[in-house]
Amino acid sequence: MARVNWHGERLQRLVVERALRGMQRAGRILRDHIKRESSEPLPPEEEWPWYTNAKGEHRQNAPSEESYPFKRTGDFRRSVACQVLDFGDKLGVRVGSTIEYAKWLELGTRSMGPRPWLTLGLQEKWDQMQEALLGAAGGELEAGPIMTAEDEG
């Protein structure tokens, strides 16, 4: 008669490790893309578009079509980071910036159009992030069998 041993704890540990690796890859894909896209320097002022404000004044402003923020000091670009979150029964990844004005870059203000760095990054890299997560989940389990059989004889 054979006895079957279930190594469920090992399986659970492997699944969590793979999920964490996938989350790290997905977060790095988004973080690195945002940093790359936010590296373009601000165009010279003479290239800025003209506009008419609410008072009817003809003014010149930095280009504000929905695009990534331009690099001025590099502080924003350096502040973009990713962090994997492990809540025990749930995992997540946070990509964001610690710079106070990052929110206003994303949403815009009364005097500045939005530079939706996070929204654009997610839209452009969503499929690649999903592939990183699914890729981490697939493949062979390297840590040995999940079940073993022993001969009780």
VODREN-721620 format. One record per residue: x, y, z of N, C-alpha, C, O in turn; residue in three letters; residue number from 1. Coordinates in Angstrom, 2 decimals. Atoms other than C-alpha are relative to their C-alpha. Layout:
       npx       npy       npz      capx      capy      capz       cpx       cpy       cpz       opx       opy       opz   residu   num
         X         Y         Z         X         Y         Z         X         Y         Z         X         Y         Z      Ala   NUM
...
//
This chain:
       npx       npy       npz      capx      capy      capz       cpx       cpy       cpz       opx       opy       opz   residu   num
      0.84     -1.17      0.00      0.00      0.00      0.00      0.89      1.24      0.00      1.89      1.29      0.72      Met     1
     -0.79     -1.22      0.11      1.33      3.44     -0.90     -0.64      1.12      0.82     -1.86      1.19      0.97      Ala     2
      0.46     -1.18     -0.75      1.07      6.60      1.17      0.38      1.23     -0.82      1.51      1.36     -1.27      Arg     3
     -0.23     -1.22      0.77      0.72      9.96     -0.60      0.18      1.17      0.97     -0.65      1.40      1.84      Val     4
     -0.26     -1.19     -0.82      2.26     13.03      1.01     -0.25      1.25     -0.83      0.31      1.40     -1.92      Asn     5
      0.33     -1.26      0.67      0.88     16.41     -0.01      0.91      1.08      0.57      0.94      1.30      1.78      Trp     6
     -0.92     -1.07     -0.40      3.43     19.22      0.10     -0.62      1.36     -0.34     -0.03      2.16     -1.05      His     7
      0.76     -1.22      0.30      0.87     22.03     -0.02      0.69      1.27      0.46      0.59      2.30     -0.21      Gly     8
     -0.70     -1.20     -0.49      2.94     24.45      2.05      1.09      0.41     -0.97      1.29      1.60     -1.23      Glu     9
     -1.04     -0.29      0.99      5.78     24.17     -0.46     -0.63      0.64     -1.24     -0.11      1.62     -1.76      Arg    10
      0.69     -0.54      1.16      3.36     24.79     -3.32     -0.45      1.43      0.26     -0.25      2.31     -0.57      Leu    11
      0.47     -1.34     -0.33      1.84     27.80     -1.58      1.17      0.98      0.02      1.06      2.09     -0.51      Gln    12
     -1.18     -0.87     -0.07      5.30     29.26     -0.91      0.51      0.31     -1.42      0.87      1.45     -1.71      Arg    13
     -0.46     -0.21      1.38      6.30     28.76     -4.57     -0.92      0.93     -0.77     -0.46      1.79     -1.52      Leu    14
      0.97     -0.85      0.70      3.11     30.37     -5.87      0.16      1.45      0.45      0.15      2.36     -0.38      Val    15
     -0.17     -1.37     -0.51      3.58     33.41     -3.62      1.31      0.60     -0.50      1.34      1.77     -0.90      Val    16
     -1.29     -0.51      0.50      7.26     33.73     -4.61     -0.09      0.40     -1.46      0.42      1.44     -1.86      Glu    17
      0.17     -0.33      1.42      6.34     33.63     -8.29     -0.87      1.24     -0.19     -0.56      2.09     -1.03      Arg    18
      0.87     -1.17      0.11      3.54     36.13     -7.83      0.76      1.27      0.37      0.61      2.30     -0.28      Ala    19
     -0.80     -1.16     -0.40      5.91     38.49     -6.02      0.99      0.39     -1.09      1.16      1.57     -1.38      Leu    20
     -0.93     -0.30      1.10      8.48     38.17     -8.83     -0.73      0.65     -1.17     -0.23      1.59     -1.78      Arg    21
      0.79     -0.58      1.08      5.77     38.89    -11.39     -0.41      1.43      0.30     -0.38      2.29     -0.57      Gly    22
      0.37     -1.36     -0.41      4.59     41.93     -9.44      1.20      0.94     -0.10      1.08      2.07     -0.56      Met    23
     -1.21     -0.83      0.10      8.17     43.21     -9.21      0.31      0.33     -1.46      0.62      1.48     -1.79      Gln    24
     -0.26     -0.24      1.42      8.65     42.78    -12.97     -0.99      1.00     -0.58     -0.61      1.93     -1.29      Arg    25
      1.03     -0.90      0.53      5.35     44.49    -13.78      0.23      1.42      0.49      0.12      2.37     -0.29      Ala    26
     -0.26     -1.34     -0.55      6.14     47.41    -11.47      1.22      0.65     -0.63      1.20      1.84     -0.93      Gly    27
     -1.22     -0.55      0.62      9.63     47.82    -12.93     -0.25      0.40     -1.45      0.30      1.39     -1.93      Arg    28
      0.33     -0.35      1.39      8.22     47.80    -16.48     -0.64      1.38     -0.04     -0.24      2.23     -0.84      Ile    29
      0.69     -1.29     -0.01      5.91     50.71    -15.65      0.94      1.11      0.48      1.02      2.16     -0.14      Leu    30
     -0.91     -1.02     -0.55      8.46     52.59    -13.51      1.05      0.41     -1.03      1.27      1.60     -1.25      Arg    31
     -1.06     -0.30      0.95     11.21     52.34    -16.12     -0.53      0.74     -1.22      0.13      1.64     -1.75      Asp    32
      0.61     -0.69      1.15      8.87     53.40    -18.94     -0.29      1.46      0.34      0.01      2.35     -0.46      His    33
      0.31     -1.38     -0.40      7.71     56.49    -17.04      1.29      0.81      0.10      1.34      1.96     -0.34      Ile    34
     -1.28     -0.72     -0.12     11.31     57.44    -16.24      0.58      0.32     -1.37      1.08      1.42     -1.59      Lys    35
     -0.51     -0.24      1.35     12.34     57.03    -19.89     -0.78      1.12     -0.69     -0.20      2.03     -1.29      Arg    36
      0.84     -0.98      0.70      9.40     59.05    -21.19      0.06      1.38      0.64     -0.25      2.38     -0.01      Glu    37
     -0.09     -1.29     -0.69      9.95     61.80    -18.60      1.41      0.59     -0.06      1.75      1.47      0.72      Ser    38
     -1.38     -0.46      0.12     13.53     62.38    -19.70      0.19      1.05     -1.08      1.28      1.61     -1.22      Ser    39
     -0.12     -0.99      1.08     12.79     64.70    -22.62      0.09      1.40      0.61     -0.75      1.78      1.42      Glu    40
     -0.12     -1.34     -0.58     14.01     68.21    -21.83     -1.11      0.94     -0.48     -1.68      0.74     -1.56      Pro    41
      0.99     -1.01      0.36     11.62     71.15    -21.87      0.48      0.74     -1.25      1.63      1.17     -1.31      Leu    42
     -0.43     -0.72      1.22     11.65     72.77    -25.34      0.32      1.46      0.33     -0.16      2.00      1.33      Pro    43
     -0.30     -1.42     -0.23     13.08     76.29    -25.62     -1.28      0.83     -0.05     -2.23      0.50     -0.76      Pro    44
      1.21     -0.82     -0.14     10.59     79.02    -24.77     -0.54      0.49     -1.34     -1.75      0.62     -1.50      Glu    45
      0.48     -0.51      1.30     10.45     80.29    -28.37     -0.83     -1.04     -0.76     -1.53     -0.70     -1.71      Glu    46
      0.80      1.06      0.64      8.90     76.93    -29.35     -1.32     -0.26      0.72     -2.13     -1.07      0.26      Glu    47
      1.24      0.21     -0.74      6.10     77.14    -26.77     -1.18      0.58     -0.77     -1.05      1.60     -1.44      Trp    48
      1.19     -0.51      0.71      2.59     77.56    -28.17     -0.59      1.24      0.67     -0.46      1.45      1.88      Pro    49
      0.70     -1.18     -0.51      0.66     80.80    -27.82     -1.45     -0.38      0.29     -2.01     -1.26     -0.35      Trp    50
      1.40      0.22     -0.35     -2.77     80.88    -26.21     -0.59      1.31      0.50      0.14      2.25      0.82      Tyr    51
      0.69     -1.16     -0.55     -5.37     83.40    -25.09     -0.66     -0.43      1.30     -1.45     -1.36      1.31      Thr    52
      0.55      0.38     -1.31     -6.25     83.28    -21.39     -1.42      0.56      0.17     -1.96      1.20     -0.74      Asn    53
      1.38     -0.41     -0.27     -9.65     84.02    -19.80     -0.17      1.51     -0.06     -1.27      1.99     -0.34      Ala    54
      0.07     -1.47      0.05     -8.84     87.75    -19.65      0.23      0.54     -1.40      0.21      1.75     -1.61      Lys    55
     -0.22     -0.42      1.37     -8.18     87.82    -23.38      1.45      0.36     -0.29      1.76      0.88     -1.36      Gly    56
     -1.41     -0.31      0.19     -4.44     88.21    -22.93      0.66     -1.09     -0.82      0.41     -2.28     -0.61      Glu    57
     -0.73      0.94      0.84     -2.21     86.58    -25.51      1.27     -0.39      0.73      2.14      0.45      0.98      His    58
     -1.13      0.46     -0.80      0.32     84.43    -23.63      0.65     -1.21     -0.65      0.09     -1.86     -1.53      Arg    59
     -0.72      1.18      0.45      2.89     81.77    -24.26      0.13     -0.95      1.18      0.40     -0.52      2.30      Gln    60
     -0.05      0.98     -1.09      2.86     78.55    -22.23      0.74     -1.25     -0.48      0.79     -1.56     -1.67      Asn    61
     -0.66      1.26      0.33      4.82     75.33    -22.07     -1.01     -0.92     -0.67     -2.19     -0.91     -0.32      Ala    62
      0.92      0.93      0.67      3.34     72.68    -24.37     -0.75     -0.84      1.04     -0.14     -1.39      1.96      Pro    63
      0.77      0.71     -1.03      0.51     71.04    -22.45     -0.95     -1.04     -0.56     -1.89     -1.45      0.13      Ser    64
      0.80      1.11      0.46     -1.03     68.45    -24.71      0.28     -1.18      0.92      1.34     -1.24      1.55      Glu    65
     -0.17      1.10     -0.95     -1.49     65.26    -22.76      1.21     -0.83     -0.38      1.16     -1.67     -1.28      Glu    66
     -1.24      0.73      0.22      2.05     63.95    -22.66      0.71     -0.14      1.33      0.23      0.34      2.36      Ser    67
     -0.78      0.16     -1.23      4.67     63.00    -20.12      0.61      1.35      0.39      0.80      2.21     -0.46      Tyr    68
     -0.65     -1.24     -0.43      6.23     65.76    -18.01      1.37      0.13     -0.65      2.06     -0.86     -0.88      Pro    69
     -1.34     -0.26      0.50      9.32     67.38    -19.45      0.98     -0.01      1.16      0.62      0.25      2.31      Phe    70
     -1.04      0.00     -1.03     12.58     67.07    -17.58      0.50      1.43      0.18      0.99      2.06     -0.76      Lys    71
     -0.55     -1.32     -0.34     13.49     70.31    -15.85      1.20     -0.18      0.93      2.32      0.19      0.58      Arg    72
     -1.08      0.21     -0.97     15.53     69.36    -12.78      0.37     -1.47      0.13      1.47     -1.79      0.60      Thr    73
     -0.23      1.43     -0.16     15.25     65.56    -12.88     -0.54     -0.54      1.32     -0.50     -1.75      1.55      Gly    74
      0.53      0.45     -1.30     13.67     65.46     -9.39     -1.18     -0.94     -0.16     -1.25     -1.98      0.50      Asp    75
      1.18      0.87      0.20     10.38     64.02    -10.62      0.43     -1.37     -0.51      0.02     -2.39      0.02      Phe    76
     -0.44      1.25      0.60     12.08     61.40    -12.75      0.68     -0.90      1.03      0.41     -2.10      1.08      Arg    77
     -0.69      0.78     -1.03     14.31     60.31     -9.87     -0.95     -0.51      1.08     -0.67     -1.52      1.72      Arg    78
      0.92      0.39     -1.07     11.32     60.10     -7.52     -0.94     -1.14     -0.37     -1.58     -1.71      0.52      Ser    79
      0.92      1.05      0.42      9.34     57.58     -9.59      0.57     -1.35      0.46      1.71     -1.70      0.15      Val    80
     -0.45      1.27     -0.58      9.54     54.23     -7.81     -1.13     -1.02     -0.01     -2.29     -0.67     -0.22      Ala    81
      1.02      1.04     -0.12      7.76     50.91     -7.47      0.27     -0.79      1.27      1.41     -0.94      1.72      Cys    82
     -0.08      0.75     -1.25      7.04     48.85     -4.39     -1.04     -1.12     -0.06     -2.20     -0.89     -0.39      Gln    83
      0.91      1.14     -0.07      5.53     45.38     -4.07     -0.61     -0.03      1.40      0.09      0.12      2.40      Val    84
      0.74      0.01     -1.25      2.88     45.15     -1.37     -0.48     -1.41      0.29     -1.13     -2.03     -0.56      Leu    85
      0.43      1.34     -0.41      2.27     41.89      0.49     -0.88      0.15      1.23     -0.39      0.44      2.32      Asp    86
      0.95     -0.13     -1.09     -0.86     41.97      2.63     -0.35     -1.35      0.61     -1.36     -1.47      1.31      Phe    87
      0.28      1.34     -0.51     -0.68     38.28      3.50     -0.87     -0.78     -0.96     -0.39     -1.71     -1.61      Gly    88
      0.90      0.71      0.90     -3.73     37.15      1.55     -0.15      0.70     -1.35     -0.81      0.17     -2.24      Asp    89
      0.07     -0.75      1.25     -3.34     39.78     -1.21      1.36      0.59     -0.31      2.13      0.93      0.59      Lys    90
     -1.24     -0.62      0.45     -0.45     41.10     -3.26     -0.35      1.17     -0.91     -1.40      1.18     -1.55      Leu    91
      0.21     -1.13      0.89     -0.13     44.36     -5.12      1.33      0.65     -0.31      2.36      0.32      0.28      Gly    92
     -1.20     -0.78      0.31      2.37     46.72     -6.67     -0.43      1.46     -0.10     -1.46      1.79     -0.69      Val    93
      0.29     -1.44      0.03      2.47     50.47     -6.21      1.10      0.68     -0.79      2.29      0.50     -0.51      Arg    94
     -0.93     -0.81      0.77      4.11     52.73     -8.77     -0.45      1.44      0.18     -1.61      1.76     -0.04      Val    95
      0.36     -1.39     -0.24      4.22     56.40     -7.95      1.22      0.85      0.22      2.35      0.45     -0.04      Gly    96
     -1.06     -0.97     -0.24      6.24     59.41     -6.99     -0.17      0.59      1.39     -1.29      0.78      1.87      Ser    97
      0.03     -0.63     -1.32      7.15     60.91     -3.64      0.02      1.52     -0.11     -0.09      2.22      0.90      Thr    98
     -0.03     -1.46      0.21      7.35     64.41     -5.16     -1.41      0.54      0.21     -2.38      0.00     -0.31      Ile    99
      1.30     -0.58     -0.35      4.55     66.59     -3.83     -0.82      0.41     -1.23     -2.04      0.26     -1.23      Glu   100
      0.73     -0.51      1.17      3.66     68.02     -7.26     -0.34     -1.08     -1.03     -0.92     -0.75     -2.07      Tyr   101
      0.30      1.07      0.95      3.36     64.61     -8.98     -1.51     -0.09     -0.29     -1.92     -0.33     -1.43      Ala   102
      1.46      0.03      0.17     -0.41     64.70     -8.41     -0.45      1.08     -0.99     -1.33      0.84     -1.82      Lys   103
      0.41     -1.11      0.86     -0.67     68.08    -10.16      0.52     -0.21     -1.42     -0.10      0.26     -2.38      Trp   104
     -0.45      0.34      1.34      1.42     66.85    -13.07     -1.02     -0.94     -0.65     -1.39     -0.75     -1.81      Leu   105
      0.95      0.98      0.53     -1.00     63.93    -13.51     -1.35      0.65     -0.35     -1.90      0.39     -1.42      Glu   106
      1.35     -0.53      0.15     -4.22     65.93    -13.13     -0.07      1.38     -0.65     -1.10      1.75     -1.22      Leu   107
      0.02     -1.38      0.48     -3.22     69.44    -14.18     -0.55      0.94      1.06     -1.04      0.51      2.10      Gly   108
      0.52     -1.03     -0.90     -4.20     72.71    -12.50     -0.76      1.02     -0.84     -0.94      0.83     -2.05      Thr   109
      0.69     -1.06      0.76     -6.10     75.84    -13.47      0.92      0.64     -1.03      0.48      1.04     -2.10      Arg   110
     -0.93     -0.69      0.90     -2.97     77.25    -15.07      0.93     -0.94     -0.78      1.80     -0.49     -1.51      Ser   111
     -0.88      0.95      0.68     -1.35     74.05    -16.36     -0.82     -1.22     -0.43     -1.59     -1.78      0.35      Met   112
      0.67      1.19      0.50     -2.67     71.25    -18.52      0.58     -1.26      0.62      1.70     -1.23      1.13      Gly   113
     -0.49      1.24     -0.60     -2.34     67.67    -17.32      1.17     -0.60     -0.77      1.28     -0.47     -1.98      Pro   114
     -1.09      0.81      0.52      0.78     65.62    -17.88     -0.19     -1.39      0.60      0.55     -1.77      1.51      Arg   115
      0.44      1.25     -0.66     -0.81     62.23    -17.11      1.02     -1.13     -0.11      0.81     -2.11     -0.82      Pro   116
     -1.12      0.94      0.06      2.42     60.32    -16.59     -0.39     -1.41      0.44      0.07     -2.38     -0.16      Trp   117
      0.38      1.33     -0.49      0.82     57.46    -14.65     -1.06     -0.64     -0.90     -0.96     -1.82     -1.24      Leu   118
      1.06      0.50      0.89     -2.30     57.10    -16.82      0.57     -0.43     -1.34      0.26     -1.52     -1.82      Thr   119
     -0.60      0.34      1.29     -0.29     57.18    -20.05      0.88     -1.25      0.12      0.83     -2.14     -0.73      Leu   120
     -0.87      1.16     -0.20      2.25     54.72    -18.66     -0.80     -1.29      0.10     -0.43     -2.29     -0.51      Gly   121
      0.84      1.19     -0.14     -0.47     52.26    -17.65     -0.62     -0.39     -1.34     -0.65     -1.57     -1.69      Leu   122
      0.61      0.30      1.30     -2.20     52.57    -21.03      1.01     -0.61     -0.96      0.69     -1.54     -1.69      Gln   123
     -1.00      0.45      0.96      1.03     52.03    -22.93      0.66     -1.32      0.40      1.11     -2.06     -0.48      Glu   124
     -0.73      1.18     -0.46      2.47     49.20    -20.80     -0.88     -1.07      0.63     -0.36     -2.06      1.15      Lys   125
      0.91      0.94     -0.67     -0.63     47.36    -19.54      0.20     -1.44     -0.49      0.33     -2.36      0.31      Trp   126
     -0.15      1.35      0.55     -0.24     44.38    -21.90      1.33     -0.62      0.42      1.38     -1.80      0.78      Asp   127
     -1.31      0.52     -0.39      3.46     44.02    -21.14      0.04     -0.34      1.50      0.69     -1.31      1.90      Gln   128
      0.06      0.28     -1.44      2.75     44.19    -17.38     -0.77     -1.30      0.25     -0.37     -2.11      1.08      Met   129
      0.77      1.24     -0.14      0.11     41.46    -17.71      0.83     -1.21     -0.42      0.78     -2.25      0.23      Gln   130
     -0.87      1.10      0.44      2.58     39.29    -19.64      1.02     -0.34      1.07      1.32     -1.52      1.29      Glu   131
     -0.97      0.26     -1.07      5.11     39.71    -16.81     -0.65     -0.78      1.14     -0.04     -1.70      1.70      Ala   132
      0.70      0.72     -1.06      2.52     38.56    -14.28     -0.32     -1.43     -0.41     -0.11     -2.37      0.36      Leu   133
      0.35      1.34      0.47      1.34     35.63    -16.37      1.24     -0.85     -0.22      1.23     -2.05      0.03      Leu   134
     -1.24      0.73      0.21      4.89     34.66    -17.27      0.57     -0.52      1.31      1.15     -1.61      1.34      Gly   135
     -0.50      0.44     -1.31      5.80     34.47    -13.59     -0.83     -1.16      0.53     -0.32     -1.99      1.29      Ala   136
      0.88      1.06     -0.50      2.83     32.17    -12.96      0.20     -1.31     -0.75     -0.08     -2.38     -0.20      Ala   137
     -0.12      1.20      0.81      3.61     29.72    -15.76      1.30     -0.73      0.22      2.11     -0.34      1.06      Gly   138
     -1.26      0.74     -0.04      6.37     27.19    -16.26      0.00     -1.09      1.05     -0.98     -1.31      1.76      Gly   139
     -0.16      1.11     -0.94      7.64     24.32    -14.20      0.33      0.50      1.39      0.95      1.55      1.55      Glu   140
     -0.37     -0.31     -1.37      7.92     24.40    -10.44      1.38     -0.58      0.25      1.58     -1.79      0.11      Leu   141
     -1.39      0.44     -0.12     11.64     24.23     -9.69      0.31     -0.68      1.33      1.35     -1.34      1.43      Glu   142
     -0.37      0.43     -1.36     11.50     23.24     -6.01     -0.40     -1.44      0.30     -0.47     -1.81      1.47      Ala   143
      0.32      1.40     -0.26     10.52     19.60     -6.43     -1.47     -0.29     -0.09     -2.28      0.58     -0.41      Gly   144
      1.38      0.44      0.18      7.33     17.64     -6.42     -0.94      0.58      1.06     -0.53      0.90      2.18      Pro   145
      1.04     -0.46     -0.91      4.10     18.80     -4.83     -0.55     -1.18      0.80     -0.97     -1.03      1.95      Ile   146
      0.44      1.22     -0.68      3.11     15.23     -3.99      1.08     -1.07     -0.17      1.72     -1.16     -1.21      Met   147
     -0.93      1.14      0.10      5.29     12.24     -3.24     -0.72     -1.25      0.50     -1.64     -1.17      1.32      Thr   148
      0.57      1.27     -0.42      4.41      8.61     -2.83      1.06     -0.83      0.68      2.19     -0.93      0.20      Ala   149
     -0.91      0.88     -0.73      6.03      6.32     -0.34     -0.61     -1.39      0.05     -1.82     -1.55      0.20      Glu   150
      0.46      1.39     -0.05      5.80      2.56     -0.37      0.01     -0.44      1.46      1.05     -0.43      2.11      Asp   151
      0.11      0.48     -1.38      4.55      1.26      2.97      0.08     -1.52      0.01     -0.93     -2.18      0.23      Glu   152
     -0.06      1.44      0.11      5.77     -2.24      2.65      1.00     -0.69      0.79      1.09     -1.92      0.74      Gly   153
//
